[in-house]
Amino acid sequence: MSGSLEGQITCEPCSSECEKIKRKINNRKLSEIEKDEALDILTPFK
């Protein structure tokens, strides 16, 4: 096992939240994300 989660099957609610998080991060480095914004991004299922 390579440690990659690529292709892992997830439930629809989790998959949907992961997509939202990806869009919010938008290919930025974590160091480029403000503290308040990080809390919002990394708190799924609000």
PDB file of all heavy atoms in Angstrom:
ATOM      1  N   MET A   1       0.855  -1.181   0.000  1.00  0.00           N
ATOM      2  CA  MET A   1       0.000   0.000   0.000  1.00  0.00           C
ATOM      3  C   MET A   1       0.898   1.241   0.000  1.00  0.00           C
ATOM      4  O   MET A   1       1.818   1.357   0.776  1.00  0.00           O
ATOM      5  CB  MET A   1      -0.910  -0.033   1.226  1.00  0.00           C
ATOM      6  CG  MET A   1      -1.879   1.135   1.250  1.00  0.00           C
ATOM      7  SD  MET A   1      -2.970   1.086   2.674  1.00  0.00           S
ATOM      8  CE  MET A   1      -4.304   0.142   1.993  1.00  0.00           C
ATOM      9  N   SER A   2       0.616   2.181  -0.879  1.00  0.00           N
ATOM     10  CA  SER A   2       1.469   3.361  -1.042  1.00  0.00           C
ATOM     11  C   SER A   2       1.102   4.508  -0.104  1.00  0.00           C
ATOM     12  O   SER A   2       1.813   5.493  -0.039  1.00  0.00           O
ATOM     13  CB  SER A   2       1.382   3.855  -2.486  1.00  0.00           C
ATOM     14  OG  SER A   2       0.080   4.341  -2.746  1.00  0.00           O
ATOM     15  N   GLY A   3      -0.013   4.408   0.594  1.00  0.00           N
ATOM     16  CA  GLY A   3      -0.439   5.490   1.473  1.00  0.00           C
ATOM     17  C   GLY A   3      -1.326   6.502   0.771  1.00  0.00           C
ATOM     18  O   GLY A   3      -1.833   7.420   1.380  1.00  0.00           O
ATOM     19  N   SER A   4      -1.511   6.340  -0.513  1.00  0.00           N
ATOM     20  CA  SER A   4      -2.353   7.262  -1.274  1.00  0.00           C
ATOM     21  C   SER A   4      -3.819   6.936  -1.057  1.00  0.00           C
ATOM     22  O   SER A   4      -4.206   5.778  -0.992  1.00  0.00           O
ATOM     23  CB  SER A   4      -2.034   7.148  -2.763  1.00  0.00           C
ATOM     24  OG  SER A   4      -2.952   7.917  -3.511  1.00  0.00           O
ATOM     25  N   LEU A   5      -4.631   7.976  -0.938  1.00  0.00           N
ATOM     26  CA  LEU A   5      -6.073   7.775  -0.785  1.00  0.00           C
ATOM     27  C   LEU A   5      -6.788   7.937  -2.116  1.00  0.00           C
ATOM     28  O   LEU A   5      -8.001   7.896  -2.173  1.00  0.00           O
ATOM     29  CB  LEU A   5      -6.633   8.766   0.240  1.00  0.00           C
ATOM     30  CG  LEU A   5      -6.081   8.633   1.652  1.00  0.00           C
ATOM     31  CD1 LEU A   5      -6.690   9.710   2.545  1.00  0.00           C
ATOM     32  CD2 LEU A   5      -6.351   7.270   2.231  1.00  0.00           C
ATOM     33  N   GLU A   6      -6.023   8.133  -3.185  1.00  0.00           N
ATOM     34  CA  GLU A   6      -6.593   8.319  -4.518  1.00  0.00           C
ATOM     35  C   GLU A   6      -7.457   7.124  -4.875  1.00  0.00           C
ATOM     36  O   GLU A   6      -7.046   5.983  -4.728  1.00  0.00           O
ATOM     37  CB  GLU A   6      -5.475   8.476  -5.550  1.00  0.00           C
ATOM     38  CG  GLU A   6      -5.957   8.911  -6.898  1.00  0.00           C
ATOM     39  CD  GLU A   6      -6.489  10.329  -6.918  1.00  0.00           C
ATOM     40  OE1 GLU A   6      -5.964  11.176  -6.183  1.00  0.00           O
ATOM     41  OE2 GLU A   6      -7.435  10.565  -7.688  1.00  0.00           O
ATOM     42  N   GLY A   7      -8.657   7.368  -5.303  1.00  0.00           N
ATOM     43  CA  GLY A   7      -9.548   6.307  -5.717  1.00  0.00           C
ATOM     44  C   GLY A   7     -10.301   5.644  -4.576  1.00  0.00           C
ATOM     45  O   GLY A   7     -11.042   4.714  -4.797  1.00  0.00           O
ATOM     46  N   GLN A   8     -10.094   6.137  -3.368  1.00  0.00           N
ATOM     47  CA  GLN A   8     -10.788   5.561  -2.214  1.00  0.00           C
ATOM     48  C   GLN A   8     -12.274   5.861  -2.325  1.00  0.00           C
ATOM     49  O   GLN A   8     -12.676   6.952  -2.681  1.00  0.00           O
ATOM     50  CB  GLN A   8     -10.242   6.150  -0.920  1.00  0.00           C
ATOM     51  CG  GLN A   8     -10.873   5.569   0.314  1.00  0.00           C
ATOM     52  CD  GLN A   8     -10.257   6.124   1.581  1.00  0.00           C
ATOM     53  OE1 GLN A   8      -9.296   6.850   1.536  1.00  0.00           O
ATOM     54  NE2 GLN A   8     -10.817   5.776   2.709  1.00  0.00           N
ATOM     55  N   ILE A   9     -13.086   4.893  -2.023  1.00  0.00           N
ATOM     56  CA  ILE A   9     -14.539   5.054  -2.086  1.00  0.00           C
ATOM     57  C   ILE A   9     -15.014   5.697  -0.787  1.00  0.00           C
ATOM     58  O   ILE A   9     -14.664   5.248   0.296  1.00  0.00           O
ATOM     59  CB  ILE A   9     -15.237   3.704  -2.309  1.00  0.00           C
ATOM     60  CG1 ILE A   9     -14.802   3.112  -3.641  1.00  0.00           C
ATOM     61  CG2 ILE A   9     -16.746   3.864  -2.252  1.00  0.00           C
ATOM     62  CD1 ILE A   9     -15.280   1.701  -3.867  1.00  0.00           C
ATOM     63  N   THR A  10     -15.781   6.779  -0.906  1.00  0.00           N
ATOM     64  CA  THR A  10     -16.327   7.452   0.271  1.00  0.00           C
ATOM     65  C   THR A  10     -17.829   7.617   0.102  1.00  0.00           C
ATOM     66  O   THR A  10     -18.355   7.558  -1.000  1.00  0.00           O
ATOM     67  CB  THR A  10     -15.704   8.849   0.470  1.00  0.00           C
ATOM     68  OG1 THR A  10     -15.962   9.636  -0.684  1.00  0.00           O
ATOM     69  CG2 THR A  10     -14.213   8.770   0.706  1.00  0.00           C
ATOM     70  N   CYS A  11     -18.499   7.868   1.208  1.00  0.00           N
ATOM     71  CA  CYS A  11     -19.937   8.095   1.138  1.00  0.00           C
ATOM     72  C   CYS A  11     -20.199   9.462   0.489  1.00  0.00           C
ATOM     73  O   CYS A  11     -19.326  10.324   0.464  1.00  0.00           O
ATOM     74  CB  CYS A  11     -20.561   8.023   2.531  1.00  0.00           C
ATOM     75  SG  CYS A  11     -20.041   9.325   3.654  1.00  0.00           S
ATOM     76  N   GLU A  12     -21.376   9.650  -0.020  1.00  0.00           N
ATOM     77  CA  GLU A  12     -21.726  10.883  -0.735  1.00  0.00           C
ATOM     78  C   GLU A  12     -21.565  12.144   0.128  1.00  0.00           C
ATOM     79  O   GLU A  12     -20.979  13.120  -0.337  1.00  0.00           O
ATOM     80  CB  GLU A  12     -23.140  10.793  -1.300  1.00  0.00           C
ATOM     81  CG  GLU A  12     -23.564  12.005  -2.099  1.00  0.00           C
ATOM     82  CD  GLU A  12     -22.648  12.310  -3.284  1.00  0.00           C
ATOM     83  OE1 GLU A  12     -22.131  11.377  -3.905  1.00  0.00           O
ATOM     84  OE2 GLU A  12     -22.441  13.498  -3.566  1.00  0.00           O
ATOM     85  N   PRO A  13     -22.057  12.174   1.373  1.00  0.00           N
ATOM     86  CA  PRO A  13     -21.883  13.398   2.174  1.00  0.00           C
ATOM     87  C   PRO A  13     -20.408  13.751   2.383  1.00  0.00           C
ATOM     88  O   PRO A  13     -20.024  14.908   2.271  1.00  0.00           O
ATOM     89  CB  PRO A  13     -22.565  13.071   3.503  1.00  0.00           C
ATOM     90  CG  PRO A  13     -23.549  12.004   3.172  1.00  0.00           C
ATOM     91  CD  PRO A  13     -22.903  11.197   2.079  1.00  0.00           C
ATOM     92  N   CYS A  14     -19.580  12.745   2.652  1.00  0.00           N
ATOM     93  CA  CYS A  14     -18.148  13.016   2.867  1.00  0.00           C
ATOM     94  C   CYS A  14     -17.485  13.474   1.571  1.00  0.00           C
ATOM     95  O   CYS A  14     -16.688  14.404   1.565  1.00  0.00           O
ATOM     96  CB  CYS A  14     -17.437  11.775   3.395  1.00  0.00           C
ATOM     97  SG  CYS A  14     -17.918  11.357   5.080  1.00  0.00           S
ATOM     98  N   SER A  15     -17.812  12.822   0.488  1.00  0.00           N
ATOM     99  CA  SER A  15     -17.255  13.186  -0.807  1.00  0.00           C
ATOM    100  C   SER A  15     -17.618  14.622  -1.170  1.00  0.00           C
ATOM    101  O   SER A  15     -16.779  15.394  -1.647  1.00  0.00           O
ATOM    102  CB  SER A  15     -17.780  12.221  -1.870  1.00  0.00           C
ATOM    103  OG  SER A  15     -17.285  12.556  -3.130  1.00  0.00           O
ATOM    104  N   SER A  16     -18.854  14.992  -0.922  1.00  0.00           N
ATOM    105  CA  SER A  16     -19.318  16.349  -1.205  1.00  0.00           C
ATOM    106  C   SER A  16     -18.548  17.378  -0.365  1.00  0.00           C
ATOM    107  O   SER A  16     -18.128  18.418  -0.870  1.00  0.00           O
ATOM    108  CB  SER A  16     -20.811  16.433  -0.920  1.00  0.00           C
ATOM    109  OG  SER A  16     -21.274  17.744  -1.067  1.00  0.00           O
ATOM    110  N   GLU A  17     -18.346  17.089   0.919  1.00  0.00           N
ATOM    111  CA  GLU A  17     -17.618  18.013   1.796  1.00  0.00           C
ATOM    112  C   GLU A  17     -16.159  18.133   1.368  1.00  0.00           C
ATOM    113  O   GLU A  17     -15.588  19.216   1.404  1.00  0.00           O
ATOM    114  CB  GLU A  17     -17.718  17.567   3.257  1.00  0.00           C
ATOM    115  CG  GLU A  17     -19.097  17.750   3.853  1.00  0.00           C
ATOM    116  CD  GLU A  17     -19.618  19.176   3.760  1.00  0.00           C
ATOM    117  OE1 GLU A  17     -18.897  20.118   4.097  1.00  0.00           O
ATOM    118  OE2 GLU A  17     -20.783  19.349   3.359  1.00  0.00           O
ATOM    119  N   CYS A  18     -15.552  17.028   0.945  1.00  0.00           N
ATOM    120  CA  CYS A  18     -14.159  17.070   0.461  1.00  0.00           C
ATOM    121  C   CYS A  18     -14.044  17.980  -0.758  1.00  0.00           C
ATOM    122  O   CYS A  18     -13.084  18.752  -0.875  1.00  0.00           O
ATOM    123  CB  CYS A  18     -13.666  15.669   0.123  1.00  0.00           C
ATOM    124  SG  CYS A  18     -13.332  14.658   1.578  1.00  0.00           S
ATOM    125  N   GLU A  19     -14.998  17.909  -1.660  1.00  0.00           N
ATOM    126  CA  GLU A  19     -14.992  18.767  -2.841  1.00  0.00           C
ATOM    127  C   GLU A  19     -15.114  20.241  -2.449  1.00  0.00           C
ATOM    128  O   GLU A  19     -14.446  21.108  -3.009  1.00  0.00           O
ATOM    129  CB  GLU A  19     -16.108  18.379  -3.809  1.00  0.00           C
ATOM    130  CG  GLU A  19     -15.846  17.095  -4.537  1.00  0.00           C
ATOM    131  CD  GLU A  19     -14.543  17.090  -5.308  1.00  0.00           C
ATOM    132  OE1 GLU A  19     -14.233  18.090  -5.999  1.00  0.00           O
ATOM    133  OE2 GLU A  19     -13.813  16.089  -5.219  1.00  0.00           O
ATOM    134  N   LYS A  20     -15.961  20.540  -1.466  1.00  0.00           N
ATOM    135  CA  LYS A  20     -16.112  21.922  -0.992  1.00  0.00           C
ATOM    136  C   LYS A  20     -14.800  22.433  -0.406  1.00  0.00           C
ATOM    137  O   LYS A  20     -14.397  23.577  -0.645  1.00  0.00           O
ATOM    138  CB  LYS A  20     -17.215  22.009   0.063  1.00  0.00           C
ATOM    139  CG  LYS A  20     -18.606  21.853  -0.486  1.00  0.00           C
ATOM    140  CD  LYS A  20     -19.612  21.901   0.656  1.00  0.00           C
ATOM    141  CE  LYS A  20     -21.004  21.534   0.215  1.00  0.00           C
ATOM    142  NZ  LYS A  20     -21.943  21.506   1.354  1.00  0.00           N
ATOM    143  N   ILE A  21     -14.125  21.583   0.385  1.00  0.00           N
ATOM    144  CA  ILE A  21     -12.851  21.971   0.989  1.00  0.00           C
ATOM    145  C   ILE A  21     -11.817  22.234  -0.097  1.00  0.00           C
ATOM    146  O   ILE A  21     -11.085  23.225  -0.041  1.00  0.00           O
ATOM    147  CB  ILE A  21     -12.373  20.880   1.977  1.00  0.00           C
ATOM    148  CG1 ILE A  21     -13.272  20.876   3.214  1.00  0.00           C
ATOM    149  CG2 ILE A  21     -10.913  21.096   2.369  1.00  0.00           C
ATOM    150  CD1 ILE A  21     -13.066  19.702   4.145  1.00  0.00           C
ATOM    151  N   LYS A  22     -11.750  21.365  -1.103  1.00  0.00           N
ATOM    152  CA  LYS A  22     -10.803  21.565  -2.207  1.00  0.00           C
ATOM    153  C   LYS A  22     -11.044  22.897  -2.910  1.00  0.00           C
ATOM    154  O   LYS A  22     -10.117  23.615  -3.242  1.00  0.00           O
ATOM    155  CB  LYS A  22     -10.934  20.431  -3.230  1.00  0.00           C
ATOM    156  CG  LYS A  22     -10.219  19.180  -2.865  1.00  0.00           C
ATOM    157  CD  LYS A  22     -10.067  18.344  -4.117  1.00  0.00           C
ATOM    158  CE  LYS A  22     -10.578  16.969  -3.988  1.00  0.00           C
ATOM    159  NZ  LYS A  22     -10.497  16.181  -5.203  1.00  0.00           N
ATOM    160  N   ARG A  23     -12.326  23.225  -3.148  1.00  0.00           N
ATOM    161  CA  ARG A  23     -12.647  24.496  -3.821  1.00  0.00           C
ATOM    162  C   ARG A  23     -12.235  25.690  -2.966  1.00  0.00           C
ATOM    163  O   ARG A  23     -11.731  26.684  -3.480  1.00  0.00           O
ATOM    164  CB  ARG A  23     -14.139  24.567  -4.137  1.00  0.00           C
ATOM    165  CG  ARG A  23     -14.528  23.779  -5.367  1.00  0.00           C
ATOM    166  CD  ARG A  23     -15.925  24.150  -5.856  1.00  0.00           C
ATOM    167  NE  ARG A  23     -16.953  24.013  -4.837  1.00  0.00           N
ATOM    168  CZ  ARG A  23     -17.674  22.922  -4.605  1.00  0.00           C
ATOM    169  NH1 ARG A  23     -17.473  21.846  -5.328  1.00  0.00           N
ATOM    170  NH2 ARG A  23     -18.592  22.901  -3.670  1.00  0.00           N
ATOM    171  N   LYS A  24     -12.451  25.595  -1.654  1.00  0.00           N
ATOM    172  CA  LYS A  24     -12.103  26.709  -0.767  1.00  0.00           C
ATOM    173  C   LYS A  24     -10.588  26.895  -0.682  1.00  0.00           C
ATOM    174  O   LYS A  24     -10.101  28.025  -0.621  1.00  0.00           O
ATOM    175  CB  LYS A  24     -12.669  26.476   0.634  1.00  0.00           C
ATOM    176  CG  LYS A  24     -14.173  26.624   0.696  1.00  0.00           C
ATOM    177  CD  LYS A  24     -14.679  26.303   2.084  1.00  0.00           C
ATOM    178  CE  LYS A  24     -16.182  26.373   2.183  1.00  0.00           C
ATOM    179  NZ  LYS A  24     -16.673  26.027   3.525  1.00  0.00           N
ATOM    180  N   ILE A  25      -9.828  25.796  -0.677  1.00  0.00           N
ATOM    181  CA  ILE A  25      -8.369  25.892  -0.621  1.00  0.00           C
ATOM    182  C   ILE A  25      -7.831  26.405  -1.950  1.00  0.00           C
ATOM    183  O   ILE A  25      -6.877  27.191  -1.978  1.00  0.00           O
ATOM    184  CB  ILE A  25      -7.744  24.529  -0.246  1.00  0.00           C
ATOM    185  CG1 ILE A  25      -8.098  24.196   1.206  1.00  0.00           C
ATOM    186  CG2 ILE A  25      -6.231  24.556  -0.444  1.00  0.00           C
ATOM    187  CD1 ILE A  25      -7.674  22.814   1.651  1.00  0.00           C
ATOM    188  N   ASN A  26      -8.437  25.977  -3.049  1.00  0.00           N
ATOM    189  CA  ASN A  26      -8.134  26.484  -4.377  1.00  0.00           C
ATOM    190  C   ASN A  26      -6.628  26.477  -4.693  1.00  0.00           C
ATOM    191  O   ASN A  26      -6.055  27.478  -5.111  1.00  0.00           O
ATOM    192  CB  ASN A  26      -8.710  27.892  -4.531  1.00  0.00           C
ATOM    193  CG  ASN A  26      -8.731  28.350  -5.965  1.00  0.00           C
ATOM    194  OD1 ASN A  26      -8.746  27.532  -6.881  1.00  0.00           O
ATOM    195  ND2 ASN A  26      -8.723  29.657  -6.163  1.00  0.00           N
ATOM    196  N   ASN A  27      -5.975  25.339  -4.473  1.00  0.00           N
ATOM    197  CA  ASN A  27      -4.552  25.129  -4.781  1.00  0.00           C
ATOM    198  C   ASN A  27      -3.603  26.056  -4.032  1.00  0.00           C
ATOM    199  O   ASN A  27      -2.485  26.272  -4.471  1.00  0.00           O
ATOM    200  CB  ASN A  27      -4.304  25.237  -6.287  1.00  0.00           C
ATOM    201  CG  ASN A  27      -4.966  24.122  -7.045  1.00  0.00           C
ATOM    202  OD1 ASN A  27      -4.949  22.974  -6.604  1.00  0.00           O
ATOM    203  ND2 ASN A  27      -5.573  24.439  -8.172  1.00  0.00           N
ATOM    204  N   ARG A  28      -4.032  26.626  -2.915  1.00  0.00           N
ATOM    205  CA  ARG A  28      -3.136  27.476  -2.123  1.00  0.00           C
ATOM    206  C   ARG A  28      -2.355  26.621  -1.132  1.00  0.00           C
ATOM    207  O   ARG A  28      -2.788  25.548  -0.745  1.00  0.00           O
ATOM    208  CB  ARG A  28      -3.939  28.518  -1.336  1.00  0.00           C
ATOM    209  CG  ARG A  28      -4.639  29.515  -2.217  1.00  0.00           C
ATOM    210  CD  ARG A  28      -5.402  30.510  -1.400  1.00  0.00           C
ATOM    211  NE  ARG A  28      -6.603  29.878  -0.856  1.00  0.00           N
ATOM    212  CZ  ARG A  28      -7.398  30.422   0.044  1.00  0.00           C
ATOM    213  NH1 ARG A  28      -7.125  31.603   0.536  1.00  0.00           N
ATOM    214  NH2 ARG A  28      -8.461  29.793   0.471  1.00  0.00           N
ATOM    215  N   LYS A  29      -1.211  27.128  -0.716  1.00  0.00           N
ATOM    216  CA  LYS A  29      -0.449  26.488   0.349  1.00  0.00           C
ATOM    217  C   LYS A  29      -1.155  26.806   1.657  1.00  0.00           C
ATOM    218  O   LYS A  29      -1.783  27.857   1.793  1.00  0.00           O
ATOM    219  CB  LYS A  29       0.972  27.041   0.400  1.00  0.00           C
ATOM    220  CG  LYS A  29       1.784  26.701  -0.817  1.00  0.00           C
ATOM    221  CD  LYS A  29       3.165  27.305  -0.690  1.00  0.00           C
ATOM    222  CE  LYS A  29       3.980  27.014  -1.916  1.00  0.00           C
ATOM    223  NZ  LYS A  29       5.302  27.619  -1.832  1.00  0.00           N
ATOM    224  N   LEU A  30      -1.035  25.914   2.635  1.00  0.00           N
ATOM    225  CA  LEU A  30      -1.679  26.159   3.920  1.00  0.00           C
ATOM    226  C   LEU A  30      -1.168  27.446   4.559  1.00  0.00           C
ATOM    227  O   LEU A  30      -1.913  28.141   5.239  1.00  0.00           O
ATOM    228  CB  LEU A  30      -1.475  24.974   4.863  1.00  0.00           C
ATOM    229  CG  LEU A  30      -2.237  23.705   4.494  1.00  0.00           C
ATOM    230  CD1 LEU A  30      -1.925  22.588   5.474  1.00  0.00           C
ATOM    231  CD2 LEU A  30      -3.734  23.954   4.437  1.00  0.00           C
ATOM    232  N   SER A  31       0.090  27.788   4.312  1.00  0.00           N
ATOM    233  CA  SER A  31       0.654  29.021   4.874  1.00  0.00           C
ATOM    234  C   SER A  31       0.016  30.277   4.278  1.00  0.00           C
ATOM    235  O   SER A  31       0.132  31.360   4.849  1.00  0.00           O
ATOM    236  CB  SER A  31       2.166  29.059   4.664  1.00  0.00           C
ATOM    237  OG  SER A  31       2.480  29.037   3.284  1.00  0.00           O
ATOM    238  N   GLU A  32      -0.667  30.146   3.158  1.00  0.00           N
ATOM    239  CA  GLU A  32      -1.310  31.290   2.500  1.00  0.00           C
ATOM    240  C   GLU A  32      -2.749  31.497   2.983  1.00  0.00           C
ATOM    241  O   GLU A  32      -3.390  32.465   2.601  1.00  0.00           O
ATOM    242  CB  GLU A  32      -1.322  31.083   0.985  1.00  0.00           C
ATOM    243  CG  GLU A  32       0.051  31.040   0.369  1.00  0.00           C
ATOM    244  CD  GLU A  32       0.021  30.643  -1.095  1.00  0.00           C
ATOM    245  OE1 GLU A  32      -1.006  30.133  -1.581  1.00  0.00           O
ATOM    246  OE2 GLU A  32       1.049  30.841  -1.755  1.00  0.00           O
ATOM    247  N   ILE A  33      -3.244  30.598   3.808  1.00  0.00           N
ATOM    248  CA  ILE A  33      -4.629  30.665   4.270  1.00  0.00           C
ATOM    249  C   ILE A  33      -4.659  31.336   5.638  1.00  0.00           C
ATOM    250  O   ILE A  33      -3.913  30.955   6.540  1.00  0.00           O
ATOM    251  CB  ILE A  33      -5.243  29.254   4.326  1.00  0.00           C
ATOM    252  CG1 ILE A  33      -5.264  28.651   2.909  1.00  0.00           C
ATOM    253  CG2 ILE A  33      -6.645  29.298   4.907  1.00  0.00           C
ATOM    254  CD1 ILE A  33      -5.701  27.210   2.863  1.00  0.00           C
ATOM    255  N   GLU A  34      -5.526  32.319   5.788  1.00  0.00           N
ATOM    256  CA  GLU A  34      -5.655  33.035   7.061  1.00  0.00           C
ATOM    257  C   GLU A  34      -6.206  32.108   8.145  1.00  0.00           C
ATOM    258  O   GLU A  34      -6.942  31.171   7.851  1.00  0.00           O
ATOM    259  CB  GLU A  34      -6.610  34.231   6.895  1.00  0.00           C
ATOM    260  CG  GLU A  34      -6.161  35.252   5.878  1.00  0.00           C
ATOM    261  CD  GLU A  34      -4.897  35.973   6.289  1.00  0.00           C
ATOM    262  OE1 GLU A  34      -4.719  36.229   7.499  1.00  0.00           O
ATOM    263  OE2 GLU A  34      -4.082  36.270   5.403  1.00  0.00           O
ATOM    264  N   LYS A  35      -5.860  32.383   9.399  1.00  0.00           N
ATOM    265  CA  LYS A  35      -6.291  31.548  10.526  1.00  0.00           C
ATOM    266  C   LYS A  35      -7.808  31.380  10.586  1.00  0.00           C
ATOM    267  O   LYS A  35      -8.316  30.270  10.716  1.00  0.00           O
ATOM    268  CB  LYS A  35      -5.822  32.184  11.838  1.00  0.00           C
ATOM    269  CG  LYS A  35      -4.875  31.366  12.606  1.00  0.00           C
ATOM    270  CD  LYS A  35      -4.572  32.041  13.925  1.00  0.00           C
ATOM    271  CE  LYS A  35      -3.233  31.562  14.430  1.00  0.00           C
ATOM    272  NZ  LYS A  35      -2.863  32.154  15.686  1.00  0.00           N
ATOM    273  N   ASP A  36      -8.530  32.483  10.493  1.00  0.00           N
ATOM    274  CA  ASP A  36      -9.995  32.418  10.572  1.00  0.00           C
ATOM    275  C   ASP A  36     -10.572  31.623   9.407  1.00  0.00           C
ATOM    276  O   ASP A  36     -11.539  30.885   9.559  1.00  0.00           O
ATOM    277  CB  ASP A  36     -10.607  33.819  10.585  1.00  0.00           C
ATOM    278  CG  ASP A  36     -10.226  34.599  11.835  1.00  0.00           C
ATOM    279  OD1 ASP A  36      -9.916  33.965  12.869  1.00  0.00           O
ATOM    280  OD2 ASP A  36     -10.255  35.834  11.776  1.00  0.00           O
ATOM    281  N   GLU A  37      -9.983  31.789   8.242  1.00  0.00           N
ATOM    282  CA  GLU A  37     -10.445  31.082   7.056  1.00  0.00           C
ATOM    283  C   GLU A  37     -10.158  29.583   7.191  1.00  0.00           C
ATOM    284  O   GLU A  37     -10.980  28.758   6.796  1.00  0.00           O
ATOM    285  CB  GLU A  37      -9.741  31.650   5.822  1.00  0.00           C
ATOM    286  CG  GLU A  37     -10.228  31.082   4.536  1.00  0.00           C
ATOM    287  CD  GLU A  37      -9.488  31.626   3.334  1.00  0.00           C
ATOM    288  OE1 GLU A  37      -8.413  32.245   3.490  1.00  0.00           O
ATOM    289  OE2 GLU A  37      -9.989  31.412   2.231  1.00  0.00           O
ATOM    290  N   ALA A  38      -9.011  29.225   7.757  1.00  0.00           N
ATOM    291  CA  ALA A  38      -8.651  27.815   7.929  1.00  0.00           C
ATOM    292  C   ALA A  38      -9.670  27.099   8.800  1.00  0.00           C
ATOM    293  O   ALA A  38     -10.072  25.971   8.508  1.00  0.00           O
ATOM    294  CB  ALA A  38      -7.248  27.690   8.514  1.00  0.00           C
ATOM    295  N   LEU A  39     -10.095  27.732   9.863  1.00  0.00           N
ATOM    296  CA  LEU A  39     -11.090  27.128  10.754  1.00  0.00           C
ATOM    297  C   LEU A  39     -12.385  26.867   9.982  1.00  0.00           C
ATOM    298  O   LEU A  39     -12.987  25.799  10.100  1.00  0.00           O
ATOM    299  CB  LEU A  39     -11.351  28.028  11.952  1.00  0.00           C
ATOM    300  CG  LEU A  39     -12.343  27.500  12.981  1.00  0.00           C
ATOM    301  CD1 LEU A  39     -11.867  26.165  13.552  1.00  0.00           C
ATOM    302  CD2 LEU A  39     -12.541  28.502  14.088  1.00  0.00           C
ATOM    303  N   ASP A  40     -12.790  27.815   9.165  1.00  0.00           N
ATOM    304  CA  ASP A  40     -14.006  27.649   8.359  1.00  0.00           C
ATOM    305  C   ASP A  40     -13.841  26.522   7.347  1.00  0.00           C
ATOM    306  O   ASP A  40     -14.723  25.691   7.187  1.00  0.00           O
ATOM    307  CB  ASP A  40     -14.324  28.963   7.638  1.00  0.00           C
ATOM    308  CG  ASP A  40     -15.567  28.852   6.788  1.00  0.00           C
ATOM    309  OD1 ASP A  40     -16.614  28.444   7.335  1.00  0.00           O
ATOM    310  OD2 ASP A  40     -15.499  29.173   5.589  1.00  0.00           O
ATOM    311  N   ILE A  41     -12.697  26.480   6.676  1.00  0.00           N
ATOM    312  CA  ILE A  41     -12.448  25.459   5.654  1.00  0.00           C
ATOM    313  C   ILE A  41     -12.406  24.062   6.253  1.00  0.00           C
ATOM    314  O   ILE A  41     -12.956  23.122   5.700  1.00  0.00           O
ATOM    315  CB  ILE A  41     -11.117  25.766   4.918  1.00  0.00           C
ATOM    316  CG1 ILE A  41     -11.257  27.007   4.046  1.00  0.00           C
ATOM    317  CG2 ILE A  41     -10.691  24.559   4.066  1.00  0.00           C
ATOM    318  CD1 ILE A  41      -9.957  27.487   3.450  1.00  0.00           C
ATOM    319  N   LEU A  42     -11.760  23.934   7.400  1.00  0.00           N
ATOM    320  CA  LEU A  42     -11.519  22.602   7.959  1.00  0.00           C
ATOM    321  C   LEU A  42     -12.593  22.152   8.948  1.00  0.00           C
ATOM    322  O   LEU A  42     -12.395  21.215   9.702  1.00  0.00           O
ATOM    323  CB  LEU A  42     -10.135  22.564   8.612  1.00  0.00           C
ATOM    324  CG  LEU A  42      -8.993  22.847   7.629  1.00  0.00           C
ATOM    325  CD1 LEU A  42      -7.677  22.936   8.369  1.00  0.00           C
ATOM    326  CD2 LEU A  42      -8.939  21.800   6.533  1.00  0.00           C
ATOM    327  N   THR A  43     -13.753  22.802   8.920  1.00  0.00           N
ATOM    328  CA  THR A  43     -14.878  22.403   9.765  1.00  0.00           C
ATOM    329  C   THR A  43     -16.039  21.983   8.846  1.00  0.00           C
ATOM    330  O   THR A  43     -16.902  22.784   8.542  1.00  0.00           O
ATOM    331  CB  THR A  43     -15.318  23.552  10.681  1.00  0.00           C
ATOM    332  OG1 THR A  43     -14.181  24.044  11.385  1.00  0.00           O
ATOM    333  CG2 THR A  43     -16.361  23.106  11.685  1.00  0.00           C
ATOM    334  N   PRO A  44     -16.001  20.741   8.389  1.00  0.00           N
ATOM    335  CA  PRO A  44     -17.063  20.297   7.473  1.00  0.00           C
ATOM    336  C   PRO A  44     -18.381  20.033   8.200  1.00  0.00           C
ATOM    337  O   PRO A  44     -18.424  20.019   9.432  1.00  0.00           O
ATOM    338  CB  PRO A  44     -16.504  18.992   6.900  1.00  0.00           C
ATOM    339  CG  PRO A  44     -15.558  18.502   7.929  1.00  0.00           C
ATOM    340  CD  PRO A  44     -15.013  19.727   8.632  1.00  0.00           C
ATOM    341  N   PHE A  45     -19.412  19.835   7.451  1.00  0.00           N
ATOM    342  CA  PHE A  45     -20.743  19.485   7.951  1.00  0.00           C
ATOM    343  C   PHE A  45     -21.347  20.544   8.851  1.00  0.00           C
ATOM    344  O   PHE A  45     -21.929  20.252   9.885  1.00  0.00           O
ATOM    345  CB  PHE A  45     -20.708  18.129   8.679  1.00  0.00           C
ATOM    346  CG  PHE A  45     -20.170  17.013   7.846  1.00  0.00           C
ATOM    347  CD1 PHE A  45     -18.947  16.423   8.148  1.00  0.00           C
ATOM    348  CD2 PHE A  45     -20.873  16.552   6.752  1.00  0.00           C
ATOM    349  CE1 PHE A  45     -18.447  15.400   7.381  1.00  0.00           C
ATOM    350  CE2 PHE A  45     -20.379  15.523   5.968  1.00  0.00           C
ATOM    351  CZ  PHE A  45     -19.166  14.947   6.284  1.00  0.00           C
ATOM    352  N   LYS A  46     -21.208  21.811   8.460  1.00  0.00           N
ATOM    353  CA  LYS A  46     -21.825  22.881   9.254  1.00  0.00           C
ATOM    354  C   LYS A  46     -23.307  22.941   8.973  1.00  0.00           C
ATOM    355  O   LYS A  46     -23.777  22.743   7.921  1.00  0.00           O
ATOM    356  CB  LYS A  46     -21.219  24.220   8.899  1.00  0.00           C
ATOM    357  CG  LYS A  46     -19.821  24.352   9.401  1.00  0.00           C
ATOM    358  CD  LYS A  46     -19.371  25.741   9.136  1.00  0.00           C
ATOM    359  CE  LYS A  46     -17.959  25.688   8.612  1.00  0.00           C
ATOM    360  NZ  LYS A  46     -17.483  26.882   8.128  1.00  0.00           N
TER     361      LYS A  46
END
